[in-house]
Amino acid sequence: MIQFPRFMSAFVPPRPEPLPAPAGKGPTLQPAPRPQPFGSVSAFDSTTAPASNLHTERLGDGSANCLEKAVGLARPGDSIVLMRDASDGVGHALVRRPDGSVVDPNHPTVRYETLGQWQATHPRYSQPVPVPAGRMQQVLSTPPGPQREALIQKLGLSGVADRQVADGEQWVTPIKDDINTRASPGTQGAWVATMNMGDRMKVIGQNDDASWLNVELENGTQVWVKASLVEEEKPPVPPYESPVPRWMADGTRPPDIEMHVWNALPQESRAEIIQTAREKVVAENWPMPEFDVNGPPPSTVDSLVWDHLPPEGKQSLFQQEWQAAVREQTSLIFDGVPEDGAVAEHPFLGVDSSLGNGQVGEWLDNALQEGSAAQYINLEKALGPGWRQVHYNLCGPLAVGASLGMSPKEALTAFAATSAGILNSGDTTTATPLAKVYEARGWTTGYTSGSASMPAPEDMARMLDDGKALIALVNIDTKIGDEDKDGMLRLHGDSTKAVSHWVNVRAVEDNGNGGWTVRVYNPFENREEIYSWEDFEASWGTNGGMVPSTEVEGEFVFRFNAGHGLLVATPPPPDAATSP
């Protein structure tokens, strides 16, 4: 998915004078012990390494600074960017990918779309000098001395070899409000100031056992704080920058085509160039899944025809279906989504599974009856004797299952493993049992609803870009007048039959002109649907029926027509052991 970071201010306030001694506090400040360098025995594991340059840096010397870390993160084709710090001349090393994105070795999980984004949140750094990562690796792999100096000269790096770099400053912030700082380590030290969550403190040392940190407040005052009451400051959020260039959004001349050449092209050729560029952007964010010759046919291909095709014929149709899905998504993003949403004719999920294809396969085999809503599944057929037959409230387990790539039977089996009683009751599903499906697989979860702020579209896009699963509680309309309405998302007040309903948010994408589209998997009819952000937000604002709104002692209580709900599930680290 595309990453959609938020803007952050680059304004740095001037440093005020140090705090005066607190009024009414009788004891004089106790002399503090000489602080140890931060990181020597620190729980934060952030040893501050000395500055180095291309002449002096030694890889693997046990004192890894940002330069060594950057070299370790770099891949073929990357560059190491050496930045200068305006405050003291000792800069920082970054990794720049071939696509222009930047990784900071101090926060390697954060991806900045451009160097400018990184500089916006680190305004004191400037004068970037890029060095091909291969050359940097070649130089630093050679021990310091005459041989390295000769190599630096041979590779044309003499002009940058003197630039000093070191790790950035270490900052911590309180884990709760009303944290006391003191003039010396220990609770007997004189009180200096009270800090709250969000306040920043620069670490400059620690005591012998690392239980207290010597820190500098943002106004310059040096104090001590108990290490267990603070945590490392999270990396700054990159500022928002649309991934779609303005020329592509507007459908105007690409910058790599000269004006006289563009003006000479027929209108059809211009349109083809723009369309191809747009489809390329969409395709990068919807990579084609791996082809499985034994997998199900795409939604547009009859299963009998599919079964008689040779492998190369199946693969060709598989690619065609994916390309059709890319073209459809491109049109919806750049040309706009119809009012009240659209059903995906070429679902991305349906390229390599029965998900998104309506009442077919397992959905038909286990249906309550043919022609009913796809989510109305006969549990006795799907799971065996002892399970209820009629169940109209399976949207939650099926939406969670879709986010995990599960078939309906797999999804219901996973839900039954943690919440069999709820499943067999036929009742509405709340967020709590849905979260258990993720948690059984090592995921962490969080749920917000009602009075909580609704996330902005770029925030939801960021969550998806980070690999999170999003299950939203929305309103759908299942009837208009005397005719059945097939469960499209709809404003609660405009619904004939308003129903609270779980959907899996698959993508939130920007068209470069301020418009956003939201693609959801809707289990009601087992399909993918696309909405403008405005229509999605309207359906999300209020839900029909009794829905979970407030958590009390680990369970959610219900309120009629509560506001939006969003279950966010975060996958475990790649090396973590998880349940099947």
C-alpha positions as CSV (number, residue, x, y, z in Angstrom):
1,M,0.0,0.0,0.0
2,I,1.0,3.6,-0.3
3,Q,2.3,5.3,2.8
4,F,0.4,8.5,3.7
5,P,2.3,10.3,6.5
6,R,1.0,13.4,8.2
7,F,2.4,17.0,8.3
8,M,4.5,18.0,11.3
9,S,5.7,21.4,12.1
10,A,9.3,22.1,11.4
11,F,9.2,25.1,13.9
12,V,11.8,24.8,16.6
13,P,11.1,27.2,19.6
14,P,13.9,29.2,21.0
15,R,15.6,27.8,24.1
16,P,14.4,29.7,27.2
17,E,16.5,30.4,30.3
18,P,17.0,27.5,32.8
19,L,14.3,27.1,35.4
20,P,14.8,29.1,38.6
21,A,14.9,27.2,41.9
22,P,11.3,26.3,42.9
23,A,9.7,28.7,45.3
24,G,9.0,27.3,48.7
25,K,11.5,24.5,48.5
26,G,13.9,24.8,51.4
27,P,16.7,22.3,50.7
28,T,19.6,23.5,48.6
29,L,20.5,21.4,45.5
30,Q,22.7,18.5,46.4
31,P,25.8,17.9,44.3
32,A,25.1,15.3,41.8
33,P,27.5,12.4,41.2
34,R,29.5,12.4,38.0
35,P,27.1,10.9,35.4
36,Q,28.2,7.8,33.4
37,P,27.9,8.0,29.6
38,F,24.3,7.1,28.7
39,G,24.1,3.6,27.4
40,S,26.9,2.0,29.4
41,V,24.5,-0.1,31.4
42,S,21.3,1.4,30.1
43,A,18.0,-0.4,29.7
44,F,17.5,1.7,26.6
45,D,20.4,0.0,24.8
46,S,21.4,3.2,23.1
47,T,25.2,3.6,23.5
48,T,26.3,7.0,22.1
49,A,29.1,6.2,19.7
50,P,31.8,8.8,19.0
51,A,31.8,10.8,15.8
52,S,33.8,9.3,12.9
53,N,34.4,9.8,9.1
54,L,35.6,7.8,6.2
55,H,39.2,8.1,7.4
56,T,38.5,6.8,10.9
57,E,35.4,4.6,11.0
58,R,36.0,1.0,12.0
59,L,33.2,-1.5,11.2
60,G,32.5,-4.0,13.9
61,D,34.5,-2.3,16.6
62,G,31.7,-2.6,19.1
63,S,30.8,1.1,18.9
64,A,28.3,1.2,16.1
65,N,27.4,4.8,15.2
66,C,24.9,5.9,12.5
67,L,27.5,5.4,9.7
68,E,28.1,1.7,10.5
69,K,24.3,1.2,11.0
70,A,23.6,2.9,7.7
71,V,26.1,0.6,5.9
72,G,24.4,-2.4,7.5
73,L,20.9,-1.3,6.3
74,A,22.0,-0.5,2.8
75,R,21.1,-2.7,-0.2
76,P,22.5,-2.8,-3.7
77,G,21.7,0.4,-5.5
78,D,21.3,2.4,-2.3
79,S,23.2,5.5,-1.3
80,I,24.6,6.6,2.1
81,V,23.7,10.3,2.6
82,L,26.0,12.2,4.9
83,M,24.2,15.2,6.6
84,R,25.8,18.2,8.3
85,D,24.5,19.4,11.7
86,A,24.3,23.2,11.8
87,S,24.7,23.3,15.6
88,D,28.0,21.6,16.0
89,G,29.2,20.4,12.5
90,V,28.9,16.7,13.5
91,G,26.3,15.2,11.2
92,H,24.3,12.1,10.6
93,A,24.2,9.3,8.1
94,L,21.0,8.1,6.3
95,V,20.2,5.5,3.7
96,R,18.5,6.6,0.5
97,R,16.8,3.9,-1.7
98,P,16.7,4.0,-5.5
99,D,13.1,5.3,-5.4
100,G,14.2,8.4,-3.3
101,S,12.8,7.2,0.0
102,V,15.0,7.5,3.1
103,V,15.7,5.4,6.1
104,D,17.2,6.8,9.3
105,P,19.4,4.1,11.0
106,N,18.2,5.4,14.4
107,H,14.6,4.5,13.4
108,P,14.9,1.8,10.7
109,T,11.2,0.9,10.6
110,V,10.2,4.4,9.6
111,R,10.2,5.1,5.9
112,Y,10.4,8.7,4.6
113,E,9.1,9.2,1.1
114,T,11.9,11.8,0.3
115,L,14.9,13.3,1.9
116,G,12.9,16.5,2.2
117,Q,10.4,14.8,4.5
118,W,13.2,13.7,6.8
119,Q,14.7,17.2,6.8
120,A,11.3,18.7,7.7
121,T,11.4,16.9,11.0
122,H,15.2,17.3,11.5
123,P,15.6,21.0,10.5
124,R,19.1,21.5,11.8
125,Y,20.6,19.0,9.3
126,S,21.5,20.2,5.8
127,Q,24.1,19.9,3.0
128,P,23.4,16.3,2.1
129,V,26.2,14.5,0.3
130,P,25.3,11.1,-1.2
131,V,27.9,8.3,-1.5
132,P,27.0,5.0,-3.4
133,A,26.6,2.4,-0.7
134,G,28.8,0.0,-2.6
135,R,31.7,2.4,-2.5
136,M,31.1,3.2,1.1
137,Q,31.2,-0.5,2.0
138,Q,34.4,-0.9,0.0
139,V,36.1,1.9,1.8
140,L,35.0,1.0,5.3
141,S,35.8,-2.7,4.8
142,T,39.4,-1.6,4.4
143,P,41.3,-1.0,7.7
144,P,42.1,2.7,8.4
145,G,45.6,3.6,7.1
146,P,47.5,4.2,3.8
147,Q,45.5,1.5,1.9
148,R,42.1,3.1,2.8
149,E,43.4,6.6,2.0
150,A,44.5,5.4,-1.5
151,L,41.1,3.8,-2.0
152,I,39.3,7.0,-1.0
153,Q,41.3,8.9,-3.5
154,K,40.8,6.3,-6.2
155,L,37.0,6.3,-5.7
156,G,36.8,10.1,-5.8
157,L,35.6,10.4,-2.2
158,S,38.3,12.8,-0.9
159,G,35.9,15.7,-0.9
160,V,33.5,14.0,1.6
161,A,36.0,11.8,3.6
162,D,36.4,14.5,6.3
163,R,32.7,14.9,7.0
164,Q,32.0,13.9,10.7
165,V,28.9,11.9,11.6
166,A,27.6,10.3,14.8
167,D,24.4,9.1,16.2
168,G,21.6,11.6,16.9
169,E,20.7,12.8,20.4
170,Q,18.8,10.5,22.7
171,W,15.5,11.8,24.0
172,V,13.1,10.3,26.4
173,T,9.6,11.2,27.5
174,P,7.5,10.3,30.6
175,I,5.3,7.3,30.6
176,K,2.7,9.1,32.7
177,D,1.9,12.6,34.0
178,D,3.4,14.2,37.1
179,I,6.9,12.7,37.0
180,N,9.3,14.4,39.4
181,T,12.8,15.4,38.3
182,R,15.5,15.9,40.9
183,A,18.9,17.6,41.4
184,S,20.6,14.3,42.1
185,P,19.8,10.6,41.5
186,G,17.5,9.1,44.1
187,T,14.3,10.2,45.8
188,Q,16.3,12.2,48.3
189,G,17.5,14.6,45.7
190,A,15.9,18.0,45.7
191,W,12.8,18.4,43.5
192,V,13.5,20.5,40.4
193,A,10.5,20.2,38.0
194,T,7.5,18.1,37.3
195,M,7.2,16.6,33.8
196,N,4.2,15.2,32.0
197,M,3.6,12.9,29.1
198,G,4.8,14.5,25.8
199,D,7.5,16.5,27.5
200,R,11.0,15.8,26.0
201,M,14.2,15.3,27.9
202,K,17.7,14.8,26.3
203,V,19.7,12.1,27.9
204,I,23.3,13.1,28.8
205,G,24.3,10.4,31.3
206,Q,23.2,8.0,33.9
207,N,24.2,6.7,37.4
208,D,26.3,3.6,38.0
209,D,23.4,1.1,37.8
210,A,21.4,3.0,35.1
211,S,18.4,3.3,37.5
212,W,18.5,7.2,37.1
213,L,19.2,9.2,34.0
214,N,20.8,12.6,33.8
215,V,18.8,14.6,31.4
216,E,18.6,18.1,30.0
217,L,15.1,19.7,29.7
218,E,14.1,21.6,26.6
219,N,14.9,24.9,28.5
220,G,18.5,23.8,29.2
221,T,18.0,22.7,32.8
222,Q,20.0,19.6,33.8
223,V,18.2,17.2,36.2
224,W,17.9,13.6,37.1
225,V,14.9,11.3,36.4
226,K,14.1,7.7,37.4
227,A,14.7,5.5,34.3
228,S,11.7,3.3,34.9
229,L,9.4,6.3,34.5
230,V,10.5,7.3,31.0
231,E,10.7,5.7,27.6
232,E,12.6,6.5,24.4
233,E,10.8,9.1,22.4
234,K,9.1,7.7,19.3
235,P,10.5,8.8,16.0
236,P,8.9,11.8,14.4
237,V,6.1,11.1,12.0
238,P,7.1,12.0,8.4
239,P,5.1,14.9,6.9
240,Y,2.4,14.1,4.4
241,E,3.4,14.0,0.8
242,S,1.0,12.7,-1.8
243,P,2.5,9.7,-3.7
244,V,0.7,10.9,-6.8
245,P,2.5,13.7,-8.6
246,R,0.4,16.7,-9.6
247,W,0.8,16.2,-13.4
248,M,-0.5,12.7,-13.1
249,A,-3.5,13.7,-10.9
250,D,-4.3,16.6,-13.3
251,G,-3.7,14.6,-16.4
252,T,-1.1,17.1,-17.8
253,R,2.3,16.8,-19.4
254,P,4.8,14.5,-17.6
255,P,8.0,16.3,-16.6
256,D,10.2,14.0,-18.6
257,I,8.5,14.9,-21.9
258,E,9.5,18.3,-23.4
259,M,6.7,20.7,-24.1
260,H,7.1,20.8,-27.9
261,V,7.1,17.0,-28.0
262,W,3.9,16.8,-25.8
263,N,2.1,19.5,-27.9
264,A,2.8,17.6,-31.1
265,L,1.3,14.4,-29.8
266,P,-2.3,13.5,-30.7
267,Q,-4.8,13.7,-27.8
268,E,-5.2,9.9,-27.9
269,S,-1.4,9.4,-27.4
270,R,-1.4,11.9,-24.4
271,A,-4.3,10.1,-22.8
272,E,-2.6,6.7,-23.3
273,I,0.7,8.0,-21.7
274,I,-1.2,9.4,-18.6
275,Q,-3.3,6.2,-18.3
276,T,-0.2,4.0,-18.4
277,A,1.6,6.0,-15.8
278,R,-1.5,5.9,-13.5
279,E,-1.9,2.2,-13.9
280,K,1.8,1.7,-13.1
281,V,1.3,3.6,-9.8
282,V,-1.7,1.5,-8.9
283,A,0.0,-1.8,-9.9
284,E,2.9,-1.0,-7.6
285,N,0.5,-0.8,-4.7
286,W,-1.5,-3.8,-5.7
287,P,1.2,-6.4,-6.6
288,M,0.0,-9.4,-8.5
289,P,-0.3,-12.4,-6.1
290,E,1.8,-15.5,-6.8
291,F,0.1,-17.7,-9.4
292,D,-1.0,-21.1,-8.2
293,V,-1.9,-23.5,-11.0
294,N,-4.1,-25.5,-8.5
295,G,-5.8,-22.4,-7.2
296,P,-9.4,-21.4,-7.9
297,P,-10.3,-19.6,-11.1
298,P,-10.7,-15.8,-11.3
299,S,-14.3,-14.6,-10.9
300,T,-14.8,-14.0,-14.6
301,V,-13.7,-17.5,-15.6
302,D,-16.1,-20.5,-15.5
303,S,-14.7,-23.3,-13.3
304,L,-15.3,-25.9,-16.1
305,V,-13.4,-23.9,-18.6
306,W,-10.6,-23.3,-16.0
307,D,-10.2,-27.0,-15.3
308,H,-9.6,-27.8,-18.9
309,L,-7.0,-25.1,-19.5
310,P,-3.2,-26.0,-19.7
311,P,-1.1,-24.3,-17.0
312,E,0.1,-21.6,-19.3
313,G,-3.5,-20.8,-20.3
314,K,-4.5,-20.5,-16.6
315,Q,-1.5,-18.2,-15.9
316,S,-2.4,-16.0,-18.9
317,L,-6.0,-15.6,-17.7
318,F,-4.8,-15.0,-14.1
319,Q,-2.6,-12.1,-15.3
320,Q,-5.5,-10.7,-17.4
321,E,-7.8,-10.7,-14.4
322,W,-5.2,-8.9,-12.2
323,Q,-4.6,-6.3,-15.0
324,A,-8.4,-5.8,-15.3
325,A,-8.5,-5.2,-11.5
326,V,-5.7,-2.6,-11.8
327,R,-7.5,-0.8,-14.6
328,E,-10.7,-0.7,-12.7
329,Q,-9.0,0.6,-9.5
330,T,-7.2,3.2,-11.6
331,S,-10.4,4.5,-13.0
332,L,-12.1,4.6,-9.6
333,I,-9.2,6.5,-8.0
334,F,-8.6,9.1,-10.7
335,D,-12.1,9.4,-12.3
336,G,-14.0,9.2,-9.1
337,V,-16.3,6.7,-7.4
338,P,-20.1,6.9,-8.1
339,E,-22.2,8.3,-5.4
340,D,-23.2,5.7,-2.8
341,G,-20.2,3.5,-3.9
342,A,-19.5,0.8,-6.5
343,V,-19.1,-3.0,-6.5
344,A,-15.8,-4.2,-7.8
345,E,-16.3,-6.1,-11.0
346,H,-12.7,-7.3,-10.8
347,P,-12.0,-7.9,-7.1
348,F,-8.3,-8.1,-6.1
349,L,-9.2,-10.7,-3.6
350,G,-10.9,-12.7,-6.3
351,V,-7.8,-13.0,-8.5
352,D,-6.6,-16.0,-6.4
353,S,-9.4,-17.0,-4.1
354,S,-13.2,-17.2,-3.8
355,L,-13.2,-14.2,-1.6
356,G,-15.0,-11.2,-3.2
357,N,-16.8,-13.4,-5.8
358,G,-20.3,-13.6,-4.2
359,Q,-22.2,-16.8,-3.5
360,V,-19.8,-19.3,-5.1
361,G,-17.7,-22.3,-4.0
362,E,-17.9,-22.7,-0.2
363,W,-20.2,-19.7,0.0
364,L,-22.8,-21.6,-2.1
365,D,-22.1,-25.1,-0.7
366,N,-22.7,-23.9,2.9
367,A,-25.4,-21.3,2.1
368,L,-28.5,-21.1,4.2
369,Q,-30.3,-21.1,0.9
370,E,-29.3,-20.2,-2.6
371,G,-29.9,-16.6,-3.4
372,S,-29.7,-15.4,0.2
373,A,-27.0,-13.0,1.4
374,A,-23.6,-14.6,1.1
375,Q,-22.8,-14.3,4.8
376,Y,-26.0,-16.3,5.7
377,I,-24.1,-19.5,6.2
378,N,-25.5,-22.8,7.6
379,L,-23.0,-23.6,10.3
380,E,-24.1,-27.2,10.5
381,K,-23.0,-27.6,6.8
382,A,-19.8,-25.7,7.3
383,L,-18.7,-27.0,10.7
384,G,-20.6,-30.2,11.3
385,P,-23.3,-31.6,13.6
386,G,-24.1,-29.7,16.8
387,W,-23.8,-26.3,15.2
388,R,-26.9,-24.1,14.6
389,Q,-28.2,-23.9,11.0
390,V,-29.6,-20.3,10.9
391,H,-27.1,-17.5,11.6
392,Y,-27.5,-13.9,10.3
393,N,-24.6,-12.3,12.2
394,L,-21.4,-13.7,10.8
395,C,-20.0,-10.5,9.3
396,G,-17.4,-10.1,12.1
397,P,-15.8,-13.5,11.8
398,L,-15.9,-13.4,8.0
399,A,-14.4,-9.9,7.8
400,V,-11.6,-10.9,10.2
401,G,-11.0,-14.1,8.2
402,A,-10.8,-12.1,4.9
403,S,-8.1,-9.9,6.4
404,L,-6.1,-13.1,7.2
405,G,-6.8,-14.6,3.7
406,M,-9.1,-17.3,5.1
407,S,-11.9,-19.1,3.3
408,P,-15.3,-18.9,5.1
409,K,-14.9,-22.3,6.7
410,E,-11.4,-21.5,7.9
411,A,-12.6,-18.2,9.3
412,L,-15.5,-19.7,11.2
413,T,-13.3,-22.5,12.5
414,A,-10.8,-20.0,13.8
415,F,-13.6,-18.0,15.5
416,A,-15.1,-21.1,17.0
417,A,-11.7,-22.0,18.5
418,T,-11.9,-19.0,20.8
419,S,-15.6,-18.1,20.9
420,A,-17.6,-21.2,20.2
421,G,-20.5,-20.2,22.6
422,I,-20.9,-16.8,20.9
423,L,-20.8,-18.4,17.4
424,N,-23.5,-21.0,18.3
425,S,-25.7,-18.4,19.9
426,G,-26.5,-16.6,16.7
427,D,-26.0,-13.2,18.5
428,T,-24.3,-10.1,17.2
429,T,-20.5,-10.2,17.5
430,T,-18.6,-7.5,19.4
431,A,-15.0,-6.5,19.0
432,T,-13.8,-8.5,21.9
433,P,-14.2,-12.0,20.4
434,L,-13.0,-10.8,17.1
435,A,-9.8,-9.5,18.7
436,K,-9.2,-13.0,20.1
437,V,-8.9,-14.5,16.6
438,Y,-5.9,-12.2,16.0
439,E,-4.5,-12.5,19.5
440,A,-4.5,-16.3,19.1
441,R,-2.1,-15.8,16.2
442,G,0.2,-13.5,18.1
443,W,-1.3,-10.2,16.9
444,T,-1.9,-7.2,19.2
445,T,-5.2,-5.4,19.0
446,G,-6.9,-2.2,19.9
447,Y,-10.5,-0.9,19.5
448,T,-11.9,2.6,19.5
449,S,-15.5,3.7,19.0
450,G,-18.1,6.3,19.8
451,S,-16.6,9.3,21.4
452,A,-13.0,8.6,20.1
453,S,-11.8,10.6,17.2
454,M,-12.4,9.1,13.8
455,P,-9.0,8.5,12.1
456,A,-8.2,10.7,9.1
457,P,-7.9,8.9,5.8
458,E,-4.1,9.3,5.7
459,D,-3.9,7.8,9.2
460,M,-5.8,4.7,8.1
461,A,-3.7,4.5,5.0
462,R,-0.6,4.6,7.2
463,M,-2.0,1.7,9.3
464,L,-2.5,-0.4,6.2
465,D,0.9,0.5,4.9
466,D,2.4,-0.7,8.2
467,G,0.7,-4.1,7.7
468,K,-2.2,-3.7,10.2
469,A,-5.6,-5.2,9.6
470,L,-8.6,-2.8,10.0
471,I,-12.1,-4.1,10.8
472,A,-14.6,-1.2,10.8
473,L,-18.1,-1.2,12.3
474,V,-20.3,0.6,9.8
475,N,-24.0,1.0,8.8
476,I,-25.4,-0.9,5.8
477,D,-28.8,-0.9,4.3
478,T,-30.4,-4.2,3.5
479,K,-33.7,-3.0,2.2
480,I,-35.0,0.0,0.2
481,G,-38.8,0.2,0.0
482,D,-40.2,-3.2,-0.9
483,E,-37.0,-4.3,-2.6
484,D,-34.0,-5.9,-1.0
485,K,-30.9,-3.7,-0.9
486,D,-27.8,-5.8,-1.0
487,G,-26.0,-4.4,2.0
488,M,-24.1,-1.5,0.6
489,L,-22.6,1.0,3.1
490,R,-25.1,3.9,3.6
491,L,-25.8,6.9,5.8
492,H,-27.8,5.7,8.8
493,G,-30.5,8.4,8.3
494,D,-31.0,7.4,4.6
495,S,-31.3,3.7,5.3
496,T,-34.6,1.9,5.0
497,K,-33.3,-1.0,7.1
498,A,-30.2,0.1,9.0
499,V,-27.9,-2.7,10.2
500,S,-24.6,-2.4,12.1
501,H,-22.1,-4.4,10.2
502,W,-18.4,-5.3,10.2
503,V,-16.3,-4.8,7.1
504,N,-12.6,-5.3,6.4
505,V,-10.9,-2.0,5.1
506,R,-8.6,-3.1,2.3
507,A,-7.2,0.2,1.1
508,V,-7.4,4.0,1.6
509,E,-5.9,5.8,-1.4
510,D,-5.2,9.4,-2.5
511,N,-5.7,10.6,-6.0
512,G,-3.3,13.5,-5.7
513,N,-6.0,16.2,-5.7
514,G,-7.3,15.8,-2.2
515,G,-9.8,13.0,-3.0
516,W,-9.7,9.7,-1.2
517,T,-11.2,6.3,-2.0
518,V,-11.8,3.5,0.4
519,R,-11.9,-0.2,-0.7
520,V,-13.6,-2.6,1.7
521,Y,-14.3,-6.3,1.8
522,N,-18.0,-6.6,2.6
523,P,-19.0,-10.1,3.8
524,F,-22.7,-9.5,3.4
525,E,-22.5,-10.4,-0.3
526,N,-18.9,-11.6,-0.2
527,R,-17.5,-8.8,-2.4
528,E,-15.2,-5.9,-2.6
529,E,-16.8,-2.4,-2.7
530,I,-15.3,1.0,-3.3
531,Y,-16.5,4.3,-1.8
532,S,-15.5,7.9,-1.7
533,W,-14.1,8.9,1.7
534,E,-17.2,11.0,2.2
535,D,-19.6,8.1,1.7
536,F,-17.5,5.8,3.8
537,E,-17.3,8.3,6.6
538,A,-21.1,8.8,6.5
539,S,-21.8,5.1,6.9
540,W,-19.2,5.0,9.7
541,G,-20.6,7.9,11.7
542,T,-23.6,6.1,13.1
543,N,-24.6,2.4,13.1
544,G,-28.0,0.9,13.0
545,G,-28.9,-1.4,15.9
546,M,-27.4,-2.2,19.3
547,V,-23.6,-1.9,18.9
548,P,-20.6,-2.0,21.2
549,S,-19.5,1.4,22.3
550,T,-17.7,1.4,25.7
551,E,-15.3,-1.1,27.2
552,V,-16.0,-2.1,30.8
553,E,-13.6,-4.6,32.5
554,G,-12.5,-6.1,29.2
555,E,-16.0,-6.4,27.6
556,F,-17.9,-3.9,25.5
557,V,-21.3,-2.6,26.6
558,F,-23.9,-1.7,24.0
559,R,-25.5,1.5,23.0
560,F,-28.2,2.1,20.4
561,N,-26.9,3.7,17.2
562,A,-23.4,4.3,18.6
563,G,-20.7,6.1,16.6
564,H,-18.0,4.5,14.5
565,G,-16.0,1.5,15.6
566,L,-12.5,0.4,14.5
567,L,-10.7,-2.7,15.4
568,V,-6.9,-2.4,14.6
569,A,-4.8,-5.6,14.6
570,T,-1.0,-5.4,14.4
571,P,0.9,-8.5,13.2
572,P,3.7,-10.0,15.3
573,P,7.3,-9.3,14.4
574,P,8.5,-11.5,11.5
575,D,10.7,-13.7,13.7
576,A,7.9,-14.2,16.4
577,A,6.4,-17.7,16.8
578,T,2.7,-17.7,16.1
579,S,-0.2,-20.2,16.2
580,P,-1.4,-21.6,12.9
